[in-house]
Amino acid sequence: MKQSRTHNCGELRLCDAGKEVTIVGWMENVREVGSNFAFLVLRDFYGTTQVVVETEEMMRLIKPINKESTISVTGIVRERESKNTKIPTGEIEVVPTAITVLGKCRHNQLPFEINKSKDAAEETRLRYRYLDLRNPAVKQNIVLRCQVVAELRRLMTEKGFLEITTPILTASSPEGARDYLVPARNHPGKFYALPQAPQQFKQLLMTSGFDKYFQIAPCFRDEDARADRTPGEFYQLDMEMAFATQDDVLSTLEDVLVPVFQKFGKYERISAAPFRHIPFNEAMERYGSDKPDLRIDLEVNDISEIVQGCGFAPFEGATVKAVAVDDFNQARKWIDKLIADVEVQTGNKACWVKVDENGELTGGVSKFLSECKDALVAKLNLKPGSFVCMAAGKKLAAQKTAGVIRTMLGKRVPGHFDEDQYAICWIVDFPMYELDEETGKVEFCHNPFSMPQGGMQALLDAEGDVEKLLAINANQYDLVVNGYESASGAVRNHDPEIMVKAFEMVGLGEENVKAKFPAMYNAFTYGAPPHAGAAPGVDRLIMLLTGEESIREVITFPMNKNAQDLMMDAPTAVDQIQLDTVHIALLEE
């Protein structure tokens, strides 16, 4: 069968002049110059080609065609008089001898101009995503996504990893987020869950004797949306290694990710591997975050002891953190907005002082700090023109608020944000346990499957001593890129006795472990190898590579912030027969 086209719309060059060709695509635009003369732009996946209509017959054919209809153009290639050096086909044009409509656009008015779709409202873009994706700038993100995923697969395979797919329908498991549940038709009252991650399956693969596993894994979590997180589903480069240490995993991911950043990244500069290791406690103290943006050169300082007894009530008995910047010349209105933005983002109030040209503290809470001025100047290395923003409260709240202050000052005050790079680090030594703020009970801080540093002995030494228990670190690590958590992983707890003891510390016994994780617990009793792994987020990785500010820009068919697919009208109601089939009754509101 004859192909529908001889060339694509990004292919023709000056050397093709004189050839008869057939090209197909979407009619992007028509510019009529006279009654029998017009310029038509035809666009396909590969690019655009100019078509020049010069006859009454051809004008009669194109006049009733709406933009974005798909058409076939057969004609002769010739050299353009007025060349366009901005596009690859800018030296030629096609003079048509035949134009055929392949797919008619039945709408005179489009929801938005295709090439400017990114300027349209997000809800409109998502509702007409199939039109939005016709925009070459939008489509390029999806093309890049395909290329990055292919490169990840290639690099992992070269390192001896096997790509193994794991089940989508599985058991509900307490892994930190809400499950998406699927009713089991043949088992009334019971449900499958979509996997939040292939966590247990990949550990079971290690127990099964596979040495290196990976997959581009779909994960499902009923979470609220953020700029860097889509609701519902996401993809990660899930990987696990048997008989491996933390260093084995970190070096493997560095070997895989650095070439990806170098090949596909928007910025040329990237942190050299091995990436810097920052312990969790140090990150919270110096940056006020366990995902610090190292492109910002500011740090958080503790001034708690210096300001105690100064007479400012919020400082008394509190942890007080400060971030200072030099050469500050912003107006009071600017400062007030900063303080307001900090409160909106953190729920905590911040306060401030400036250093005037005489070296005196002025503005904000300066009247309370006169007696400790010299100590503050020495601690924060202040000089005339410095600005200090402070946060007070319980330790963690003060740290996190100061972290937000650091980020805002770093990005808003010129000279402190070196944006055009990938600043990458590992955050290590996460706490194994934490206190629940509401109940005061000990809970797992992150992943309950992590091996506690010090193993069983560390747990035995901390038994009955909350302070010692909270001091235990996990063999857990996060990859942070430009302030975004981009991967998370751990050396796994492969010993059932240590696992049971770790769960006992949060009030769960062996029966709870068996009930919640039966397959993994039982498998580990048959001789499990030490193993470790991690899971870089594919969507977030591509967002960083493209420099997009919203993760929805790199997902082909994303949901909106309310977890709705406006294009497909999901979620939607289902009929009573479908509900009856899966034994579900809806409660009347």
Disulfide bonds with the S-S distance in Angstrom:
none
